[in-house]
Amino acid sequence: MEMTEAIYKLSTSFPTDERYGLTSQIRRAAVSIPSNIAEGRSRSSRKDFVQFLHISLGSVSEVETQLELAKRLSFCGESDYNKVVNVLLEVKKMLSKMISSLKAGS
C-alpha cells in the first residue's frame, strides 16, 4: 500500500492534460498490485494465489515503465523518482520471494 500511496502522491504533479493518460494508467497499475495480492489470497488454492502474485509482479513492471516515462518527460524529479523506484524494487523482491516460497511448498 505504501507504494500505491507514493504513486498517487507523485502523480499529482503530472500535467492536467495527462489526467486520462499516464496519470490514470500509472494509478490503475499501482492499485492493481495490492488488489491482486488480496484477491489471490482469498482464493482456495495455492496455484491460484501464485497466479495472482504473478499478475501483481507484472503490474510492478508496468508501473516501473510508466514511472520511467514520467521521469523522461520531466513529470517528476529525480529524487521523487528514486524514492518510488526503491519502494517498487522492494515490492518486486517480496513478491518474487513469496512466489518462490509458495511454489516450493506445493
C-alpha positions, -999 to 999 in steps of 0.1 A, spaced: 0 0 0 29 23 7 40 21 -29 4 28 -42 2 59 -19 35 71 -32 24 67 -68 -8 87 -61 11 115 -44 38 116 -71 13 116 -100 -5 147 -86 24 167 -101 18 153 -136 3 177 -161 -35 180 -161 -37 170 -197 -23 136 -186 -53 131 -162 -68 104 -186 -35 93 -199 -4 85 -180 -18 96 -146 -47 73 -149 -26 44 -162 1 45 -135 -25 48 -108 -46 19 -121 -14 -3 -124 -3 7 -88 -37 -1 -74 -38 -35 -91 -6 -46 -72 -21 -49 -37 -56 -57 -52 -43 -88 -70 -24 -99 -39 -56 -96 -18 -77 -114 -45 -52 -142 -48 -50 -147 -11 -88 -152 -10 -86 -180 -35 -89 -216 -23 -57 -229 -40 -21 -221 -37 -18 -223 -75 -44 -195 -79 -26 -174 -53 7 -178 -72 -11 -168 -104 -24 -136 -88 11 -128 -74 25 -131 -110 -2 -106 -121 9 -83 -93 45 -87 -104 35 -78 -139 18 -47 -126 50 -37 -108 69 -38 -141 41 -18 -157 45 9 -130 83 9 -134 79 15 -171 53 43 -167 74 59 -139 105 59 -162 84 76 -189 72 102 -164 108 109 -154 119 112 -190 90 136 -197 100 157 -167 67 150 -149 86 141 -117 120 149 -103 149 126 -99 147 124 -62 110 115 -61 115 90 -89 143 73 -70 122 71 -38 94 54 -56 116 31 -76 133 19 -44 99 10 -29 90 -7 -62 122 -28 -61 114 -39 -25 78 -49 -36 93 -68 -65 117 -87 -43 89 -95 -18 66 -108 -45 94 -129 -61 103 -145 -27 66 -152 -19 61 -168 -53 93 -190 -49 82 -199 -14 47 -209 -24 60 -229 -54 85 -247 -32 57 -256 -7 35 -271 -34 
